[in-house]
Amino acid sequence: MPRTAAAKPHTFSPDIEAFISTFADDIADGSAAIFAGAGLSVSVGYVDWRGLMREIAHELGLSVDRETNLVAVAQYHLNERRNRTRINQKIIDEFSSGHTLNENHEVLARLPIATYWTTNYDRMIESALEAEGKVIDVKFAVSHLKTVRRGRVATVYKMHGDVSDPDNAVLTKDDYEGYFREREPFVTALTGDLVSKTILFLGFSFTDPNIDYVMSRVRVVLRNQPKQHYCILRREQRKAREKTSDFEYRRRQQDYFIKDLARIGIHALMVDDYADITRILRAVEARYRTRTIFISGSAHEFDPWRPDAAGSLIESLSRSLIAKGFTVVTGFGLGVGPSVISGALQEIQANPKRNSPGQLQAFPFPATDMSSSARRTLYYRHRQRVIGMAGTAIFLFGNKRNKRGAIVPADGMIEEFSIAKAAGLHIIPVGATGWVAKDVAVEVTPLHSNRSAIFRRALSIANNPASDSTSIVKAVVTMASDFRNS
């Protein structure tokens, strides 16, 4: 799914900026995980715990707003009715399909995160991942932990069950008291992830007794030195007509709560608006994407470059980007794609301990006999998908031979430039190679006037036809690194 145009830059606190950088690194390393609570789905119409239990409490003559232990309320209802049919029906009614995804779900699904934990009964996380075309392995019963789904790219652990099996959903005191007997493998799996991964808790209240127990156990095992995890919390806001003393009391409660989270290894990132959560996730995605570079290029002829010199330039550039830890994505453009792949493979194979085969991703355009209009639509969608994987786009050369035999600007590269701009990618033109790349340079160079002197000098070198190949490669890598680190 393509991203929308980038929003205006948002200023975060140094604390949150540090998290964005660190968590993007964890995602790149494959050590990031998400733990989603009910708050992640509330904005799209699902109820939180109080909403789920409101009618149940009312049937008992209780007010859910005056109760602090909602698990106990569920147990009271079970005690009175002697069965949980009413509660099960409530779960089905409230958490069945019909809600749309929110942007938080979509951003999380686009990122290459392999592990998701949730106490939610709904299928929002699964739906978001499936919408991205990802193969997922969903586990909401102990029996599911025994097998794996082949080809999966993400695993969703639903430790309290799923709307499709309300009879076994964890909800009452009986369920919680028997959790470590009936669902101990989930506790073991979560404990392992808390030790080995960096987990971001979203929409989570931390009132769940299971999580509290697991976190405390991990802390003891690690001798009071738990791995760093994160959560995003909104600062207490003063309510309309609320007494100053009451507001100060709630704020003091939150301060103590935040310190207690730190005790078990969870660092709270404080925001003033729930919309800030979406902004933070966007920033994490943008920071992660800057590690991936899309190389747009097409050349039937390389004039004024000699073909061998042009091939050497492209190979050297691709190899240098891999060596700097970037992932290179290519659509296998005419005359350019083979050299991109050759250079990347040279570096990957020369340094297998430092580089990964996953740093090269090639997506050739599908061959088809369909009509020209249908082919244009197919190719546009293909470009959107491939460019959407990256945070930076490099433009090289840009010509093709038309049906009359004339060499003309490559319209495919022009379209890729338009898509990259709309998706908010950083643009690096190598205007020294001419054609579409030169036109791109003319358009984007003024936009970089506020960047550092080092960046602007590198941009000038990359767009100067008199620059040699070595200088151009160094300049492009300098600009790509600047985008990644900024």
Helices and strands as residue ranges (DSSP letters): H 14-29, E 32-36, H 39-42, H 49-59, G 64-66, H 70-81, H 85-95, H 103-110, E 115-118, H 124-131, E 136-139, G 142-146, E 154-158, G 166-168, H 173-177, H 179-182, H 184-196, E 198-202, H 209-221, E 229-234, H 244-263, E 266-271, H 275-289, E 292-298, H 307-323, E 327-330, H 337-350, G 357-359, E 360-362, H 372-387, E 392-397, E 399-401, E 407-409, H 411-422, E 426-429, G 431-433, H 435-444, G 445-448, H 453-462, H 469-485
